[in-house]
């Protein structure tokens, strides 16, 4: 929109100083002729903007014409720019909005704070997803975000892990959460949590809903995570760890808090596990650095796997070998 573009020109000149019409046109992705018209409109609105002719010319604002934010400390300005998540904003369809907002804030900062903010932006980058996971395909994310903002009911076809897998659901979307690169929508009634990438079809209408006045998205998500981990780690295993061998997550925390060192230097601890199947795979990765003492079915299963591996690698040569 023209009004938005005029503000962008003003902020660019405020931030960068003198700029040519060609530079402004490239930055705003418009024609030079459009920039000329916009500059005339700014001048007619009383903005003290001047144009210099010649090779080193360009547009500039009258010295001292600047809007400043007050009350921001250096640390607050740094944190403001560190908190940006451009990839997430782009997924929500807000990439250009975020860029414009940062430009406005940067232009309003005093020179000293702007320098600190630029240093933060140039030295820290947030990349939430893990290394070995592909990005989720979330074609309905912008529509879900719009429904969250406008308070409109969603009708979706959703794929869940248990039978029947594909179900129809009516959702009252209270909020969106980005966790480890994956989007979740928290929706009533309930509320309940749904993965946005598992929405197969989505329809919106004119039906509106009222979000509960006492609903706190951050508090709900914290409680949801606690409940998830409680349900996830329902079993226990007693293990011994060789010196230098470590466990991660809740199991590692249990070792650090409650582990005791045996005479041979190994650490003995009772650790939470999701299931015998999951623990079997996780503990095998540690090789000879771990010994499982209990439960018996987990110990027996690992022993069978180790025996099979020993037989496979000890009694036969690789296919095609001499």
C-alpha positions as CSV (number, residue, x, y, z in Angstrom):
1,X,0.0,0.0,0.0
2,X,1.2,3.5,-0.7
3,X,0.8,4.7,2.9
4,X,3.0,1.9,4.1
5,X,5.6,2.6,1.4
6,X,5.8,6.2,2.3
7,X,6.5,5.3,5.9
8,X,9.2,2.8,4.7
9,X,10.9,5.6,2.7
10,X,10.9,7.9,5.7
11,X,12.3,5.2,8.0
12,X,15.0,4.1,5.5
13,X,16.2,7.7,5.1
14,X,16.1,8.1,8.9
15,X,18.2,5.0,9.3
16,X,20.6,5.1,6.5
17,X,21.0,8.7,5.6
18,X,21.2,9.8,2.0
19,X,19.8,7.3,-0.5
20,X,19.3,7.6,-4.3
21,X,16.0,7.0,-6.0
22,X,17.4,3.9,-7.5
23,X,18.5,2.6,-4.1
24,X,15.1,3.2,-2.6
25,X,13.4,1.6,-5.6
26,X,15.5,-1.5,-5.2
27,X,14.9,-1.7,-1.5
28,X,11.1,-1.3,-1.8
29,X,10.8,-3.4,-5.0
30,X,9.1,-0.6,-7.0
31,X,10.0,1.6,-10.0
32,X,12.1,4.7,-9.8
33,X,9.2,6.7,-11.1
34,X,7.1,5.4,-8.2
35,X,9.8,6.6,-5.8
36,X,9.7,10.1,-7.4
37,X,6.0,10.3,-6.8
38,X,6.3,9.1,-3.2
39,X,9.0,11.6,-2.5
40,X,6.7,14.4,-3.8
41,X,3.9,13.1,-1.6
42,X,6.2,13.2,1.5
43,X,7.2,16.7,0.7
44,X,3.6,17.8,0.2
45,X,2.9,16.3,3.7
46,X,5.4,18.6,5.2
47,X,8.3,16.1,5.7
48,X,11.6,18.0,5.5
49,X,13.1,15.9,2.7
50,X,15.6,17.2,0.3
51,X,17.1,15.9,-3.0
52,X,20.6,16.6,-4.2
53,X,21.5,16.3,-7.8
54,X,24.7,14.9,-9.3
55,X,26.7,11.7,-9.0
56,X,26.9,11.8,-5.2
57,X,23.4,13.1,-4.8
58,X,20.3,11.5,-3.4
59,X,17.4,12.1,-1.0
60,X,18.0,12.9,2.7
61,X,16.1,14.2,5.7
62,X,16.8,17.5,7.3
63,X,19.4,17.0,10.0
64,X,17.8,16.4,13.4
65,X,14.5,15.1,12.0
66,X,14.1,11.9,13.8
67,X,11.7,10.0,16.1
68,X,13.3,8.3,19.0
69,X,12.1,5.6,21.4
70,X,12.6,6.6,25.1
71,X,13.1,4.4,28.0
72,X,15.0,1.6,26.2
73,X,18.2,0.5,27.8
74,X,21.1,-1.1,25.8
75,X,20.2,-4.6,27.1
76,X,16.5,-4.1,26.2
77,X,17.4,-3.0,22.7
78,X,19.7,-6.0,22.3
79,X,17.0,-8.4,23.6
80,X,14.4,-7.0,21.3
81,X,16.4,-7.9,18.2
82,X,17.6,-11.2,19.6
83,X,14.0,-12.3,20.1
84,X,13.2,-12.2,16.4
85,X,12.2,-15.4,14.7
86,X,12.0,-14.5,11.0
87,X,11.4,-18.1,9.8
88,X,8.5,-18.6,12.1
89,X,7.0,-15.2,11.1
90,X,7.4,-16.2,7.4
91,X,5.5,-19.4,8.0
92,X,2.7,-17.4,9.6
93,X,2.6,-15.1,6.6
94,X,4.1,-12.3,8.6
95,X,7.6,-12.1,7.2
96,X,7.2,-8.7,5.6
97,X,5.3,-7.4,8.6
98,X,8.2,-8.4,10.9
99,X,10.8,-6.8,8.7
100,X,8.8,-3.6,8.6
101,X,8.4,-3.6,12.4
102,X,12.1,-4.1,12.9
103,X,12.9,-1.4,10.5
104,X,10.6,1.0,12.4
105,X,12.1,0.1,15.8
106,X,15.6,0.4,14.5
107,X,14.9,3.8,12.9
108,X,13.6,5.0,16.2
109,X,16.5,3.9,18.3
110,X,19.2,6.4,19.2
111,X,22.5,5.8,17.4
112,X,24.2,4.0,20.3
113,X,21.4,1.6,20.9
114,X,21.0,0.9,17.2
115,X,24.7,-0.1,17.0
116,X,24.2,-2.6,19.9
117,X,21.1,-4.0,18.2
118,X,22.9,-4.4,14.9
119,X,25.7,-6.3,16.7
120,X,23.2,-8.7,18.2
121,X,21.4,-9.3,14.8
122,X,24.8,-10.0,13.2
123,X,26.1,-12.4,15.8
124,X,23.1,-14.5,16.9
125,X,20.7,-16.5,14.7
126,X,17.8,-18.7,15.9
127,X,17.3,-22.0,14.0
128,X,14.8,-24.0,16.1
129,X,14.4,-27.4,14.2
130,X,16.8,-30.2,14.9
131,X,19.5,-31.4,12.5
132,X,17.9,-34.7,11.6
133,X,14.3,-33.7,11.1
134,X,12.7,-32.5,7.9
135,X,10.6,-29.3,8.1
136,X,6.9,-30.0,8.6
137,X,4.6,-29.4,5.7
138,X,2.1,-26.9,7.2
139,X,0.0,-25.5,4.3
140,X,-2.9,-24.6,6.7
141,X,-0.8,-22.7,9.2
142,X,-1.7,-19.2,7.9
143,X,-5.4,-20.1,8.0
144,X,-5.1,-21.5,11.5
145,X,-3.2,-18.3,12.6
146,X,-5.9,-16.1,11.1
147,X,-8.6,-18.1,13.0
148,X,-6.7,-17.7,16.2
149,X,-6.5,-14.0,15.8
150,X,-10.1,-13.5,14.6
151,X,-11.7,-16.0,17.0
152,X,-13.4,-18.1,14.3
153,X,-14.2,-21.8,14.5
154,X,-12.3,-24.2,12.4
155,X,-13.7,-27.5,10.9
156,X,-10.8,-29.9,10.1
157,X,-10.1,-33.4,9.0
158,X,-7.3,-34.5,11.3
159,X,-4.9,-37.5,11.3
160,X,-4.1,-38.9,14.7
161,X,-1.9,-41.9,15.6
162,X,-4.6,-44.3,16.9
163,X,-7.6,-45.8,15.1
164,X,-9.6,-44.4,13.5
165,X,-6.7,-42.3,12.2
166,X,-8.6,-39.7,10.1
167,X,-11.3,-37.9,12.2
168,X,-13.5,-34.8,11.8
169,X,-13.0,-32.1,14.5
170,X,-14.5,-28.8,15.3
171,X,-11.8,-26.5,16.8
172,X,-12.0,-23.3,18.7
173,X,-8.3,-22.2,18.3
174,X,-7.0,-20.4,21.4
175,X,-3.4,-20.1,20.4
176,X,-0.4,-21.4,18.4
177,X,2.8,-22.9,19.9
178,X,6.1,-23.5,18.0
179,X,8.0,-26.3,19.7
180,X,11.4,-27.6,18.3
181,X,10.4,-26.5,14.8
182,X,6.9,-28.0,14.9
183,X,3.6,-26.0,15.1
184,X,0.8,-26.9,17.5
185,X,-2.6,-25.4,17.8
186,X,-4.2,-25.3,21.3
187,X,-8.0,-25.5,20.8
188,X,-11.2,-25.8,22.7
189,X,-13.3,-27.3,23.9
190,X,-11.0,-28.8,26.4
191,X,-8.6,-27.4,25.6
192,X,-6.6,-30.0,23.6
193,X,-3.4,-29.9,21.5
194,X,-3.2,-30.7,17.8
195,X,-0.3,-30.8,15.4
196,X,-0.8,-28.3,12.6
197,X,1.0,-30.5,10.1
198,X,-1.5,-33.3,10.7
199,X,-4.5,-31.2,9.5
200,X,-5.5,-32.8,6.2
201,X,-8.4,-30.5,5.3
202,X,-9.6,-27.2,6.8
203,X,-12.7,-25.1,6.4
204,X,-13.7,-21.8,8.1
205,X,-17.0,-20.1,8.3
206,X,-18.7,-17.2,10.0
207,X,-19.0,-19.0,13.4
208,X,-17.2,-17.2,16.1
209,X,-16.3,-18.3,19.6
210,X,-15.2,-16.6,22.9
211,X,-11.9,-17.6,24.3
212,X,-12.1,-18.2,28.0
213,X,-11.0,-15.1,29.8
214,X,-8.8,-17.0,32.3
215,X,-7.0,-19.0,29.6
216,X,-3.2,-18.6,29.7
217,X,-1.4,-20.1,26.7
218,X,2.0,-20.2,28.3
219,X,0.7,-21.7,31.5
220,X,-1.3,-24.3,29.6
221,X,1.7,-25.3,27.5
222,X,4.0,-25.7,30.6
223,X,1.4,-28.0,32.2
224,X,1.0,-29.9,29.0
225,X,4.7,-30.5,28.7
226,X,4.9,-31.7,32.3
227,X,2.0,-34.1,31.8
228,X,3.5,-35.3,28.5
229,X,6.8,-36.2,30.2
230,X,5.0,-37.9,33.1
231,X,3.0,-40.0,30.7
232,X,6.0,-40.7,28.5
233,X,8.3,-42.1,31.2
234,X,6.1,-44.5,33.1
235,X,8.7,-47.3,33.4
236,X,12.0,-47.5,35.3
237,X,15.3,-49.3,34.7
238,X,18.3,-49.9,37.0
239,X,21.6,-49.3,35.2
240,X,25.3,-49.1,35.7
241,X,27.3,-46.6,33.7
242,X,31.0,-46.8,32.9
243,X,33.1,-43.7,33.8
244,X,32.6,-41.1,31.1
245,X,29.3,-42.5,29.8
246,X,26.4,-40.2,30.1
247,X,22.6,-40.3,29.6
248,X,20.5,-37.4,28.4
249,X,17.1,-36.0,29.2
250,X,15.2,-37.2,32.3
251,X,17.4,-40.3,32.5
252,X,20.5,-38.2,32.7
253,X,18.9,-35.9,35.3
254,X,18.1,-39.0,37.4
255,X,21.7,-40.1,37.2
256,X,23.0,-36.7,38.3
257,X,20.6,-36.4,41.2
258,X,20.4,-40.0,42.5
259,X,23.3,-41.9,41.1
260,X,25.9,-43.5,43.4
261,X,29.4,-44.6,42.5
262,X,30.3,-48.3,43.0
263,X,33.8,-49.5,44.1
264,X,34.9,-50.0,40.5
265,X,34.0,-46.4,39.5
266,X,30.8,-47.2,37.7
267,X,27.7,-45.2,38.5
268,X,24.5,-47.1,39.6
269,X,21.1,-45.4,39.2
270,X,17.4,-45.9,38.7
271,X,16.3,-44.0,35.5
272,X,12.9,-43.4,33.9
273,X,12.2,-45.1,30.5
274,X,9.4,-44.8,28.0
275,X,9.1,-48.5,27.3
276,X,11.3,-51.6,27.1
277,X,11.4,-51.3,23.3
278,X,12.6,-47.6,23.4
279,X,15.1,-48.3,26.2
280,X,16.4,-51.3,24.3
281,X,17.4,-49.1,21.3
282,X,18.7,-46.2,23.4
283,X,20.9,-48.3,25.7
284,X,22.3,-50.4,22.9
285,X,23.8,-47.2,21.4
286,X,26.0,-46.9,24.5
287,X,27.7,-50.3,23.8
288,X,29.9,-51.5,26.6
289,X,29.5,-48.2,28.5
290,X,26.2,-49.4,30.2
291,X,25.0,-52.5,32.0
292,X,21.2,-53.0,32.6
293,X,20.4,-54.7,35.9
294,X,16.6,-54.4,35.8
295,X,13.9,-55.0,34.6
296,X,14.6,-58.6,33.6
297,X,12.8,-58.4,30.3
298,X,14.9,-55.4,29.2
299,X,18.1,-57.1,30.3
300,X,17.2,-60.3,28.6
301,X,16.2,-58.5,25.4
302,X,19.6,-56.7,25.2
303,X,21.4,-59.9,26.0
304,X,19.7,-61.7,23.0
305,X,20.5,-58.8,20.7
306,X,24.2,-58.8,21.8
307,X,24.3,-62.6,21.3
308,X,22.9,-62.4,17.8
309,X,25.4,-59.6,16.9
310,X,28.3,-61.7,18.2
311,X,27.2,-64.7,16.2
312,X,26.7,-62.6,13.1
313,X,30.0,-60.9,13.2
314,X,32.1,-63.6,14.8
315,X,31.2,-66.7,12.7
316,X,30.8,-65.3,9.2
317,X,32.7,-63.2,6.7
318,X,31.3,-60.3,4.8
319,X,29.4,-61.3,1.7
320,X,31.8,-61.5,-1.3
321,X,34.9,-61.7,0.9
322,X,37.8,-64.1,0.2
